[in-house]
Structures are given as structure tokens and as C-alpha cells.
């Protein structure tokens, strides 16, 4: 049975600047009205969830924050409270937001960010401040950890400890909020008793596994095997919900070193068909840059993004209306 796309990642500035060629420059100068319009677009396709990639970002040469904090300087943007704009529009549209609590160390240094106590200290301070600023919003649904793990073929013990510590701290702030992770290396997972045991120890509400089509590690016709095995493992563990992080982009050139642009709907439909029987929800990376509603005041991305919006809207109407 087919499932629609029910959520997307969201960002104010793409952390990999080569990939963000088609939307980073213009998004920096979006007004609050434009950010809110972008959320309206997401809602117009029936999506329910937004995952904020980063509430702050650290590069080797500079750092910036998207909310008012003394951890890092406020980003040089037209909007002085972009997260506030996101939350207002999400609440208006009935969307649920996962707030980012990662990238409080250099974003490329994933393992160090998981184990470095200074990074954790900054992240925990940010979580307290973000909750104080936005936690009363009905749209504040949970937390997202963007410092992602590659599974080869299991979770590492450092990653399990990292997730569990952040989950415990999040629970101390508000036990009702969910925790989401989105690991990669999906094709490498061996969903055996060892993996099931790790799922039982991993204190996380939702795991959205990357299908890794856009990064050219898998084909749509292969992912059904991976997700079928993950479904069995999750059912046996009886813990985290199983979601998908489905990649709807292509690279102009080399993977990770060139610009992203919208994949065609034919490929995306194959991706959806492959994973739909096994996942609870399909989230995408990502609406922003890959989709643009015709006539939007918040246009950002490759010209093919308007076609993808129209093609997906037509597919949605055909299959779910």
C-alpha cells in the first residue's frame, strides 16, 4: 500500500555549502513572511512534520545561530528570529516540528560532537533556551539529533550513549517530547539479534533511516529488502517507530561536492513504492530547494523544483484523493 510523503527536513542555511548552491544565497535574505510562506507550501502538500536540521551551525571558520543565544552569534540574515517564523507558521498549519539539538561542534566532526563534553554542554544549554523560547507552541513536537551515525553494520556504543544521554536530558525538560534520529548506512545493517539488542537499548522514539538513493549508494529496487529487514527487527525490539528519510535530490556532479537539484517524480515514485509497506511515515530530504510551489514568494532552488511540486501534487491527487 502506497504512503504519501508526510514530512520534510528544513533549514535556514545548508551546512554543505557546495550542495546548497541553488538555495543558500537567497534563503539568507528571506523575510519572516517568506519563511512562513515556505512552511505554508509544505502544508499545501499534506505534510505533517518538519525536522529542523540545525538551530545553530559550526563551520571551521565561523559559527552562527538561528535564535538569540550567547552560545554563538546570531546569523547575518534578514530575519532576526527565523525559528520563530517557522514555529508560527507550523502552528498555524497544524504541523509538528522536531527541533534540532545538534551541530554544536564543527558539523563535519561527527564523532567528536557525540563524545565531547564541551559540545554536549553547549547543546544542552541550547535545548533549555530553545524550549524556553518555543516550547509553549503546539508545534513543538520533539527533538532531532543531526550528528548522524553510519551503521557498519551496527550502531556504535558511543552513538548509543550519545542518543541516550540527549534523550534523558530532553526528558528532564519535558518528558512529552519525542526524539528523532536519521542514521545512514542502511544498506549495511545486519538486522540480527545483535542489532535487535541495540534497538532495545537505544532510548529513541523514532528512527528515520536514510534510503540513500540521492547519494548513489542504493537503487529504489533494493531498498525494499533493507526496510523489510528493519521492519522485522523493530517489531521484535518493540521500541522505536520505523520511519524513512527518503532522498529526493540528485547531484550535479560528484556526490557531496556538487549542487543538489530535484530528482524526477518517476524515480521518487519508485522510492515510495519500495519502502511504503514497511515504514510508518515517509519524510524527505528535503522540500526546501527541491520543491517550489508555482508563484511562491519564497522561491529557492533549481528551476526543476517547480516541476517536481506540480508532479508530486498530481501524483498525490491521483493516489490519495
C-alpha positions as CSV (number, residue, x, y, z in Angstrom):
1,X,0.0,0.0,0.0
2,X,1.4,3.4,-1.0
3,X,2.1,6.0,1.6
4,X,2.4,9.8,0.9
5,X,5.2,12.0,2.0
6,X,4.3,13.2,5.4
7,X,7.2,15.4,6.4
8,X,10.5,17.1,5.4
9,X,13.7,18.3,6.7
10,X,14.0,22.1,6.9
11,X,16.9,24.5,7.2
12,X,17.9,28.2,7.1
13,X,21.3,27.5,5.6
14,X,22.5,24.2,4.2
15,X,25.6,23.0,6.1
16,X,27.3,21.6,3.0
17,X,27.7,24.8,1.0
18,X,28.6,23.1,-2.3
19,X,25.3,21.2,-2.1
20,X,23.3,24.3,-1.2
21,X,24.3,26.3,-4.3
22,X,20.7,26.8,-5.5
23,X,19.1,27.9,-2.3
24,X,21.6,29.1,0.3
25,X,22.3,32.6,-1.2
26,X,18.6,33.6,-1.5
27,X,17.4,32.0,1.8
28,X,19.8,34.1,3.8
29,X,17.8,37.1,2.9
30,X,14.3,35.7,3.3
31,X,12.0,37.8,5.5
32,X,9.8,36.2,8.2
33,X,6.9,36.4,5.7
34,X,8.9,34.3,3.2
35,X,9.9,31.7,5.8
36,X,6.3,31.4,6.8
37,X,5.2,31.1,3.2
38,X,7.7,28.2,2.7
39,X,6.1,26.4,5.6
40,X,2.7,27.1,4.1
41,X,3.9,25.4,0.9
42,X,4.9,22.3,2.8
43,X,1.5,22.1,4.4
44,X,-0.1,22.5,1.0
45,X,1.2,19.1,0.1
46,X,-0.4,17.5,3.1
47,X,2.8,17.1,5.1
48,X,2.5,16.8,8.9
49,X,6.1,17.0,10.2
50,X,9.1,19.4,9.8
51,X,12.6,18.4,11.0
52,X,14.8,21.4,11.6
53,X,18.3,20.4,10.5
54,X,20.2,22.8,12.7
55,X,19.3,25.5,15.3
56,X,23.0,26.6,15.1
57,X,25.8,25.6,12.8
58,X,29.6,25.5,13.3
59,X,32.0,25.6,10.4
60,X,35.8,25.5,10.8
61,X,36.0,29.3,10.1
62,X,32.8,30.7,11.6
63,X,29.6,29.8,13.5
64,X,26.1,31.2,13.7
65,X,22.8,30.6,15.5
66,X,19.2,31.0,14.3
67,X,17.9,32.0,17.7
68,X,19.0,34.5,20.3
69,X,21.6,32.9,22.5
70,X,25.1,33.7,23.9
71,X,26.4,30.3,22.6
72,X,27.1,31.6,19.1
73,X,26.4,34.9,17.2
74,X,23.0,35.4,15.6
75,X,23.2,34.6,11.9
76,X,23.5,37.5,9.5
77,X,20.1,37.2,7.9
78,X,17.1,39.4,7.1
79,X,15.0,37.5,9.6
80,X,16.1,38.0,13.2
81,X,14.1,35.1,14.5
82,X,13.8,32.6,11.8
83,X,12.9,29.7,14.1
84,X,10.1,31.9,15.5
85,X,8.8,32.3,11.9
86,X,9.0,28.6,11.4
87,X,7.1,27.8,14.6
88,X,4.4,30.4,14.0
89,X,3.7,29.0,10.5
90,X,3.9,25.4,11.7
91,X,1.4,26.1,14.5
92,X,-1.0,27.9,12.1
93,X,-0.9,24.9,9.7
94,X,-1.1,22.2,12.4
95,X,2.4,20.9,11.6
96,X,4.7,19.2,14.2
97,X,8.3,20.4,14.5
98,X,11.4,18.4,15.6
99,X,13.8,21.0,17.0
100,X,17.5,20.4,16.2
101,X,19.8,20.0,19.2
102,X,23.0,19.1,17.3
103,X,25.8,20.7,15.3
104,X,27.2,22.4,18.4
105,X,30.6,21.4,17.3
106,X,32.1,21.6,13.8
107,X,29.5,19.8,11.8
108,X,31.9,17.6,9.9
109,X,33.4,16.2,13.2
110,X,30.5,13.9,13.9
111,X,32.2,11.5,16.4
112,X,33.8,14.3,18.4
113,X,30.4,16.0,18.6
114,X,29.0,12.9,20.1
115,X,31.6,12.4,22.8
116,X,33.0,15.9,23.5
117,X,31.6,17.1,26.9
118,X,32.0,20.8,25.8
119,X,29.8,20.2,22.7
120,X,27.3,18.5,24.9
121,X,27.3,21.4,27.4
122,X,26.6,23.9,24.6
123,X,23.9,21.6,23.1
124,X,22.1,21.2,26.5
125,X,22.2,24.9,27.1
126,X,20.7,25.4,23.6
127,X,18.0,22.9,24.3
128,X,17.0,24.7,27.5
129,X,16.9,28.0,25.7
130,X,15.0,26.7,22.7
131,X,12.4,25.2,24.9
132,X,12.1,28.4,26.9
133,X,11.6,30.4,23.7
134,X,9.4,28.0,21.7
135,X,8.3,25.1,24.0
136,X,4.8,26.5,24.6
137,X,4.0,26.3,20.9
138,X,1.6,23.5,19.9
139,X,4.0,22.9,17.0
140,X,6.9,21.9,19.3
141,X,6.7,18.1,18.9
142,X,10.2,16.9,19.7
143,X,14.0,16.9,19.2
144,X,16.3,15.9,16.4
145,X,19.9,14.8,16.6
146,X,21.6,15.8,13.3
147,X,25.1,14.4,14.2
148,X,24.4,11.2,12.2
149,X,25.9,7.8,12.5
150,X,26.9,5.4,9.7
151,X,26.0,1.9,10.6
152,X,28.6,-0.7,9.5
153,X,26.7,-2.9,10.2
154,X,25.6,-1.9,13.8
155,X,25.2,1.2,15.9
156,X,28.4,2.1,17.8
157,X,28.4,2.1,21.6
158,X,29.4,5.8,21.5
159,X,26.3,6.6,19.4
160,X,24.0,4.7,21.7
161,X,25.4,6.5,24.7
162,X,25.1,9.8,22.9
163,X,21.5,9.3,22.0
164,X,20.5,8.0,25.4
165,X,22.2,11.0,27.2
166,X,20.4,13.5,25.0
167,X,17.2,11.7,25.4
168,X,17.5,11.7,29.1
169,X,18.2,15.4,29.2
170,X,15.3,16.1,26.8
171,X,13.0,14.1,29.1
172,X,14.2,16.2,32.1
173,X,13.0,19.4,30.2
174,X,9.7,17.9,29.0
175,X,9.0,14.2,29.0
176,X,6.3,14.5,26.4
177,X,8.6,15.5,23.6
178,X,9.8,12.9,21.1
179,X,13.4,12.1,20.0
180,X,14.2,11.5,16.3
181,X,17.4,10.3,14.7
182,X,18.1,9.6,11.0
183,X,21.1,7.2,10.6
184,X,22.8,6.3,7.3
185,X,24.4,3.1,6.2
186,X,21.0,1.5,5.8
187,X,22.2,-1.0,3.2
188,X,24.9,-2.2,5.6
189,X,22.7,-3.1,8.5
190,X,22.6,-6.7,9.6
191,X,19.2,-6.9,11.4
192,X,20.1,-9.9,13.6
193,X,19.9,-10.4,17.3
194,X,22.8,-8.1,18.0
195,X,21.0,-5.3,16.1
196,X,17.7,-6.0,17.8
197,X,19.5,-5.9,21.2
198,X,20.9,-2.4,20.3
199,X,17.4,-1.2,19.4
200,X,16.2,-2.4,22.8
201,X,18.9,-0.3,24.5
202,X,18.6,2.8,22.3
203,X,16.3,5.2,24.0
204,X,14.9,6.9,21.0
205,X,11.2,7.3,19.9
206,X,11.7,7.4,16.1
207,X,14.4,6.2,13.8
208,X,14.1,7.5,10.2
209,X,16.6,5.5,8.1
210,X,18.1,7.2,5.1
211,X,17.2,5.4,1.8
212,X,20.5,6.7,0.3
213,X,19.2,6.9,-3.2
214,X,20.3,10.5,-3.8
215,X,23.8,9.8,-2.6
216,X,24.0,6.9,-5.0
217,X,24.5,4.1,-2.5
218,X,21.3,2.2,-3.4
219,X,18.7,1.8,-6.1
220,X,14.9,2.1,-5.4
221,X,14.5,-1.6,-6.2
222,X,17.0,-2.5,-3.5
223,X,15.6,-0.6,-0.5
224,X,12.5,-2.8,-0.1
225,X,14.9,-5.6,1.1
226,X,16.6,-3.3,3.6
227,X,13.4,-1.9,5.0
228,X,11.7,-5.3,5.2
229,X,14.6,-6.5,7.5
230,X,14.4,-3.3,9.5
231,X,10.7,-3.8,10.0
232,X,11.2,-7.3,11.4
233,X,13.9,-6.0,13.8
234,X,11.8,-3.1,15.0
235,X,8.8,-5.3,15.6
236,X,10.9,-7.8,17.6
237,X,12.6,-5.0,19.6
238,X,9.2,-3.3,20.3
239,X,10.8,0.1,20.7
240,X,11.4,2.9,18.2
241,X,9.0,3.7,15.5
242,X,10.4,3.0,12.0
243,X,10.3,5.9,9.6
244,X,12.1,6.7,6.3
245,X,14.4,9.6,5.4
246,X,13.8,9.5,1.7
247,X,16.2,11.4,-0.6
248,X,14.5,13.4,-3.3
249,X,17.6,15.0,-4.8
250,X,20.3,14.4,-7.4
251,X,23.8,15.7,-7.5
252,X,25.0,17.9,-10.4
253,X,28.5,16.3,-10.2
254,X,30.4,14.4,-7.6
255,X,28.5,13.2,-4.5
256,X,28.8,15.6,-1.5
257,X,30.9,18.0,-3.6
258,X,28.4,19.5,-6.0
259,X,25.0,21.2,-6.1
260,X,21.8,19.4,-5.3
261,X,18.7,19.6,-7.6
262,X,15.3,17.9,-7.7
263,X,15.0,14.3,-8.7
264,X,12.2,13.4,-11.2
265,X,8.9,12.1,-10.0
266,X,9.3,8.8,-11.8
267,X,12.3,8.0,-9.6
268,X,10.6,9.3,-6.4
269,X,7.5,7.1,-7.1
270,X,9.8,4.1,-7.3
271,X,11.3,5.0,-4.0
272,X,7.9,5.4,-2.4
273,X,6.6,2.1,-3.7
274,X,9.7,0.3,-2.4
275,X,9.5,1.4,1.2
276,X,5.8,2.1,1.8
277,X,4.9,-1.4,3.0
278,X,7.5,-1.3,5.8
279,X,7.6,2.2,7.3
280,X,5.2,4.2,9.5
281,X,6.0,7.6,7.9
282,X,7.9,8.8,4.9
283,X,9.9,12.0,5.5
284,X,12.0,13.6,2.7
285,X,15.3,15.3,2.4
286,X,14.1,17.8,1.5
287,X,11.3,20.1,0.4
288,X,13.4,23.2,0.5
289,X,15.4,23.6,-2.7
290,X,13.8,20.6,-4.3
291,X,10.2,21.8,-4.4
292,X,8.7,25.2,-5.1
293,X,5.0,26.0,-5.3
294,X,4.2,27.9,-8.5
295,X,4.1,31.6,-7.8
296,X,5.6,31.4,-4.3
297,X,7.0,34.5,-2.7
298,X,9.7,32.3,-1.2
299,X,11.3,30.7,-4.3
300,X,14.6,29.0,-3.7
301,X,16.2,26.1,-5.6
302,X,16.8,24.8,-9.0
303,X,14.3,25.6,-11.8
304,X,13.2,21.9,-11.9
305,X,11.8,22.4,-8.3
306,X,8.5,23.9,-9.7
307,X,8.0,20.8,-11.9
308,X,8.6,18.5,-9.0
309,X,6.0,20.3,-6.9
310,X,3.4,20.0,-9.7
311,X,4.3,16.4,-10.5
312,X,4.1,15.3,-6.9
313,X,0.8,17.3,-6.4
314,X,-0.7,15.5,-9.4
315,X,0.6,12.1,-8.0
316,X,-0.9,12.9,-4.6
317,X,-4.3,13.8,-6.1
318,X,-4.3,10.6,-8.2
319,X,-3.5,8.2,-5.4
320,X,-5.0,9.8,-2.3
321,X,-8.0,11.9,-3.3
